[in-house]
Amino acid sequence: MNGLIQWHWRPRAEAPEPRAAVAWGPAAQVLHQRLQSLPESSWERLMATASGDVLVVFGRPSELPWVEGIGYAAPDDAAPGLWLPTSWEPDVPVDLLGQALAQRFARSPLLLWPSPQAVVPLDRQLPLSAQHLQRIAASWAGR
């Protein structure tokens, strides 16, 4: 995020309720397999988006899947268009950081992630379905 605002990550004093499961690399592949194994009735309450080697699944906290290496995210109250990890937060005012990122990326909402350092657009989430999972797998295979 160089060139925007100088800031660092710090542990959150209090974690918000997760609204998305976030998995990168091999954990994203395992999460994808886990989603395929869920009953289709569970899919109705979940949405997903993928970009590069990240998979983000949205839903109620009790319905978010878990796999080894997964993280969780939630929108920030001070900047609703900015999603952050539930266990980490920026050490600068989140509303200002959210405004700077929204201006730079011209998309909303955005997921800001510490490791790997990334900004991921979340505006293309779709309901979970066999077709959506196939499209995600095909996009990964095409890399």
C-alpha positions as CSV (number, residue, x, y, z in Angstrom):
1,M,0.0,0.0,0.0
2,N,3.0,2.3,-0.4
3,G,2.2,5.7,-1.7
4,L,-1.2,6.0,-0.1
5,I,-0.8,6.3,3.7
6,Q,2.0,5.0,5.8
7,W,0.6,2.4,8.2
8,H,1.1,-1.0,9.8
9,W,-1.0,-3.9,11.0
10,R,-1.7,-4.4,14.7
11,P,-3.7,-7.1,16.6
12,R,-7.3,-6.2,17.2
13,A,-8.3,-5.6,20.8
14,E,-11.7,-7.1,20.0
15,A,-12.5,-9.2,17.0
16,P,-15.7,-8.5,15.1
17,E,-18.0,-11.3,14.1
18,P,-16.7,-12.9,10.9
19,R,-18.8,-12.4,7.7
20,A,-16.3,-14.1,5.2
21,A,-13.8,-16.9,5.1
22,V,-10.6,-16.1,3.3
23,A,-8.2,-18.6,2.0
24,W,-5.0,-18.2,-0.1
25,G,-3.0,-20.7,-2.2
26,P,-3.2,-24.3,-1.0
27,A,-5.7,-23.4,1.6
28,A,-8.0,-21.9,-1.1
29,Q,-7.8,-25.2,-3.0
30,V,-8.8,-27.1,0.1
31,L,-11.6,-24.7,0.9
32,H,-12.8,-25.2,-2.7
33,Q,-12.9,-28.9,-2.2
34,R,-14.7,-28.5,1.1
35,L,-17.3,-26.3,-0.5
36,Q,-17.9,-29.0,-3.2
37,S,-18.5,-31.6,-0.4
38,L,-21.2,-29.5,1.4
39,P,-24.8,-30.4,0.8
40,E,-26.3,-28.1,-1.9
41,S,-28.8,-26.8,0.7
42,S,-25.8,-25.2,2.5
43,W,-24.8,-23.4,-0.8
44,E,-28.1,-21.4,-0.8
45,R,-26.8,-19.4,2.2
46,L,-23.3,-18.7,0.9
47,M,-21.7,-16.5,-1.7
48,A,-18.2,-16.6,-3.1
49,T,-15.6,-14.8,-5.2
50,A,-12.1,-15.8,-6.3
51,S,-9.3,-13.8,-7.7
52,G,-5.8,-15.0,-8.4
53,D,-5.0,-17.5,-5.6
54,V,-7.6,-16.3,-3.1
55,L,-11.1,-17.7,-2.4
56,V,-13.5,-15.6,-0.3
57,V,-16.7,-17.2,0.9
58,F,-19.5,-15.0,2.5
59,G,-22.2,-16.0,4.9
60,R,-23.4,-16.0,8.4
61,P,-20.7,-16.7,11.0
62,S,-22.2,-20.1,11.9
63,E,-22.3,-21.2,8.3
64,L,-18.8,-20.2,7.2
65,P,-16.7,-23.2,6.4
66,W,-13.4,-23.9,8.1
67,V,-10.2,-25.5,6.7
68,E,-6.6,-25.4,7.9
69,G,-5.0,-22.1,7.1
70,I,-8.2,-20.1,6.6
71,G,-8.7,-16.5,7.9
72,Y,-11.8,-14.6,8.5
73,A,-12.9,-11.1,7.6
74,A,-15.7,-8.6,8.3
75,P,-16.6,-5.1,7.0
76,D,-15.3,-2.3,9.2
77,D,-17.9,-0.2,11.0
78,A,-15.9,3.0,10.3
79,A,-15.5,2.1,6.6
80,P,-18.3,-0.3,5.5
81,G,-16.8,-0.7,2.0
82,L,-13.6,-2.0,3.5
83,W,-13.3,-5.6,4.7
84,L,-10.5,-6.4,7.2
85,P,-9.2,-9.5,8.9
86,T,-11.1,-10.2,12.1
87,S,-7.8,-10.5,14.1
88,W,-5.8,-7.6,12.6
89,E,-6.5,-3.9,11.9
90,P,-4.6,-0.9,10.5
91,D,-2.9,1.4,13.0
92,V,-4.4,4.5,11.2
93,P,-8.0,5.7,10.9
94,V,-9.8,3.1,8.9
95,D,-12.2,5.5,7.4
96,L,-9.4,7.5,5.8
97,L,-7.6,4.4,4.6
98,G,-10.9,3.1,3.2
99,Q,-11.4,6.4,1.3
100,A,-7.8,6.3,-0.1
101,L,-8.2,2.7,-1.3
102,A,-11.6,3.3,-2.8
103,Q,-10.2,6.2,-4.8
104,R,-7.2,4.2,-5.9
105,F,-9.0,1.1,-6.9
106,A,-12.4,2.6,-8.0
107,R,-14.2,-0.5,-6.7
108,S,-16.1,-1.4,-3.6
109,P,-16.2,-3.3,-1.4
110,L,-12.5,-4.1,-1.0
111,L,-10.8,-6.7,1.2
112,L,-7.5,-5.5,2.7
113,W,-5.3,-8.4,3.8
114,P,-2.0,-8.5,5.6
115,S,-0.3,-11.7,4.5
116,P,0.0,-11.9,1.6
117,Q,-0.3,-8.2,1.3
118,A,-3.3,-7.7,-1.0
119,V,-6.3,-5.6,-1.9
120,V,-9.0,-7.8,-3.3
121,P,-12.2,-6.5,-4.9
122,L,-15.3,-8.1,-3.5
123,D,-17.8,-6.7,-5.9
124,R,-18.1,-9.9,-8.0
125,Q,-19.4,-12.3,-5.4
126,L,-22.0,-14.8,-6.7
127,P,-24.3,-17.3,-5.0
128,L,-22.5,-20.6,-4.5
129,S,-23.4,-23.2,-7.0
130,A,-21.9,-26.1,-8.9
131,Q,-21.4,-23.8,-11.9
132,H,-19.7,-21.1,-9.9
133,L,-17.3,-23.6,-8.3
134,Q,-16.5,-25.0,-11.7
135,R,-15.8,-21.5,-13.0
136,I,-13.4,-20.9,-10.1
137,A,-11.6,-24.2,-10.7
138,A,-11.3,-23.4,-14.4
139,S,-9.9,-20.0,-13.7
140,W,-7.3,-21.5,-11.4
141,A,-6.4,-24.2,-14.0
142,G,-5.9,-21.5,-16.6
143,R,-3.2,-19.7,-14.6
